[in-house]
Amino acid sequence: MGISAHPVFPCDVQPEPHPLVSGIILAHTAFALPFAVWLLKGYFDNIPDSLADAGKMDGCSQIDILWRIMLPLSLPGMTVAGFYTFVLSWNDYLAVSVLSQTASTRTLPFGLQLFQSQNQVNWGLVLTAAFLTMIPVIVLFALIQNRLVEGLADGGMKGM
């Protein structure tokens, strides 16, 4: 019986257009997935079992129950989990600072540090860049605001 060990982050010897992007994606997935699963577990626990039972009585298979009953009812919860994991990955500085080795793999929050030098900080550029970095999150929030509020409200109810 042998033991096999594999590296956590792939290290490519051949130059690629975006080296270590897969490592950054893997790191963001490792940080965000447990939170999303925990959040969605609480949301799925609040969906009554009687709805799945009614689907079985109507002749739905397990896949049909998932696609036709559970997923449509859980869209607000998935919206909340998706938004929070997006914000978590968007604002991540640590993983990108460790794994990013080229300018092509830098993210916007990580790039904000480039607006300072050893002796001075140009606050006008820093604040402008920070505002531009916030725009995608603000636009996304504006687009999904109703589902986000609905998902937060429904995910906190117990015994309903």
C-alpha positions as CSV (number, residue, x, y, z in Angstrom):
1,M,0.0,0.0,0.0
2,G,1.6,3.2,-1.1
3,I,1.0,6.8,-0.1
4,S,0.7,9.5,-2.7
5,A,1.3,13.2,-2.1
6,H,0.2,16.0,-4.4
7,P,1.0,19.7,-4.1
8,V,-1.9,21.9,-3.0
9,F,-1.1,24.7,-5.5
10,P,0.0,23.7,-9.0
11,C,3.5,25.0,-9.8
12,D,4.0,25.3,-13.5
13,V,7.5,25.3,-15.0
14,Q,6.4,26.3,-18.4
15,P,5.5,30.0,-18.8
16,E,1.8,30.6,-19.2
17,P,-0.2,33.7,-20.1
18,H,-1.4,33.9,-16.5
19,P,0.8,31.9,-14.2
20,L,-0.6,30.8,-10.8
21,V,-4.1,32.1,-11.6
22,S,-5.3,28.6,-10.9
23,G,-3.6,28.8,-7.5
24,I,-5.4,32.1,-6.7
25,I,-8.7,30.6,-7.8
26,L,-8.1,27.5,-5.6
27,A,-7.2,29.7,-2.6
28,H,-10.3,31.8,-3.0
29,T,-12.4,28.7,-3.3
30,A,-10.8,27.2,-0.2
31,F,-11.7,30.4,1.8
32,A,-15.2,31.0,0.4
33,L,-16.6,27.4,0.0
34,P,-16.9,26.6,3.7
35,F,-18.7,29.8,4.4
36,A,-21.1,29.3,1.5
37,V,-21.9,25.7,2.5
38,W,-22.5,26.8,6.1
39,L,-24.8,29.6,5.0
40,L,-26.7,27.5,2.5
41,K,-27.1,24.6,5.0
42,G,-29.0,27.0,7.3
43,Y,-31.1,28.1,4.4
44,F,-31.9,24.6,3.1
45,D,-32.8,23.5,6.7
46,N,-35.6,26.1,6.7
47,I,-37.3,24.6,3.6
48,P,-40.1,22.3,4.8
49,D,-39.7,18.6,4.1
50,S,-43.3,18.4,3.2
51,L,-42.5,20.2,-0.1
52,A,-40.1,17.4,-1.1
53,D,-42.7,14.8,0.1
54,A,-45.3,16.4,-2.1
55,G,-43.0,16.3,-5.0
56,K,-42.4,12.6,-4.5
57,M,-46.2,12.0,-4.3
58,D,-46.5,13.8,-7.6
59,G,-44.0,11.4,-9.2
60,C,-40.9,13.6,-9.2
61,S,-37.5,11.9,-9.1
62,Q,-34.8,13.2,-6.7
63,I,-33.3,15.3,-9.4
64,D,-36.7,16.7,-10.3
65,I,-37.3,17.6,-6.7
66,L,-33.9,19.4,-6.6
67,W,-34.4,21.3,-9.9
68,R,-38.1,22.0,-9.7
69,I,-38.7,22.6,-5.9
70,M,-35.5,23.1,-3.9
71,L,-33.4,25.2,-6.2
72,P,-36.1,27.8,-7.0
73,L,-37.0,28.1,-3.3
74,S,-33.3,28.5,-2.4
75,L,-32.5,31.2,-5.0
76,P,-32.5,34.0,-2.4
77,G,-30.1,32.0,-0.2
78,M,-27.8,31.2,-3.1
79,T,-27.9,34.9,-4.0
80,V,-26.7,35.8,-0.4
81,A,-24.0,33.1,-0.4
82,G,-22.8,34.2,-3.9
83,F,-22.7,37.9,-3.0
84,Y,-20.8,37.3,0.2
85,T,-18.3,34.9,-1.4
86,F,-17.8,37.5,-4.3
87,V,-17.1,40.2,-1.8
88,L,-14.8,37.9,0.2
89,S,-12.8,37.1,-2.9
90,W,-13.0,40.7,-4.3
91,N,-11.5,42.1,-1.1
92,D,-8.9,39.4,-0.6
93,Y,-5.4,40.8,-0.1
94,L,-3.5,38.1,1.7
95,A,-3.8,35.2,-0.8
96,V,-3.2,37.4,-3.8
97,S,-0.1,39.0,-2.1
98,V,1.3,35.6,-1.4
99,L,0.4,33.9,-4.7
100,S,0.6,36.7,-7.3
101,Q,4.0,36.9,-8.9
102,T,3.3,39.0,-12.0
103,A,1.3,42.1,-12.8
104,S,-1.2,40.0,-14.8
105,T,-2.3,38.1,-11.7
106,R,-2.8,41.1,-9.4
107,T,-6.3,42.1,-8.3
108,L,-7.6,45.6,-7.8
109,P,-7.4,45.7,-4.0
110,F,-3.8,44.4,-4.2
111,G,-3.0,47.0,-6.8
112,L,-4.0,49.8,-4.4
113,Q,-0.7,49.5,-2.7
114,L,1.1,50.6,-5.8
115,F,-0.1,54.1,-5.3
116,Q,2.2,54.6,-2.4
117,S,6.0,55.1,-2.5
118,Q,8.5,54.7,0.2
119,N,8.3,58.4,1.3
120,Q,4.9,59.6,0.3
121,V,1.3,58.6,-0.5
122,N,-0.7,60.4,-3.2
123,W,-4.0,60.3,-1.4
124,G,-5.9,61.7,-4.4
125,L,-4.9,58.7,-6.5
126,V,-5.4,56.2,-3.6
127,L,-9.0,57.4,-2.9
128,T,-9.9,57.5,-6.6
129,A,-8.6,54.0,-7.1
130,A,-10.4,52.8,-4.0
131,F,-13.6,54.3,-5.2
132,L,-13.2,52.6,-8.6
133,T,-12.5,49.4,-6.8
134,M,-15.8,49.7,-5.0
135,I,-17.9,50.3,-8.1
136,P,-18.4,46.6,-9.1
137,V,-19.6,45.7,-5.6
138,I,-22.0,48.6,-5.4
139,V,-23.4,47.8,-8.9
140,L,-23.8,44.2,-8.0
141,F,-25.5,45.0,-4.7
142,A,-27.9,47.4,-6.5
143,L,-28.8,44.7,-9.0
144,I,-29.5,41.9,-6.4
145,Q,-30.6,44.1,-3.5
146,N,-34.2,42.7,-3.3
147,R,-33.1,39.0,-3.4
148,L,-30.3,39.7,-1.0
149,V,-32.6,41.2,1.7
150,E,-35.2,38.4,1.1
151,G,-32.5,35.8,1.5
152,L,-31.1,37.3,4.7
153,A,-34.6,37.5,6.2
154,D,-35.6,34.0,5.2
155,G,-32.3,32.4,6.3
156,G,-32.7,33.7,9.8
157,M,-36.1,32.2,10.5
158,K,-36.3,29.1,12.6
159,G,-39.3,26.8,12.9
160,M,-41.3,28.4,10.0
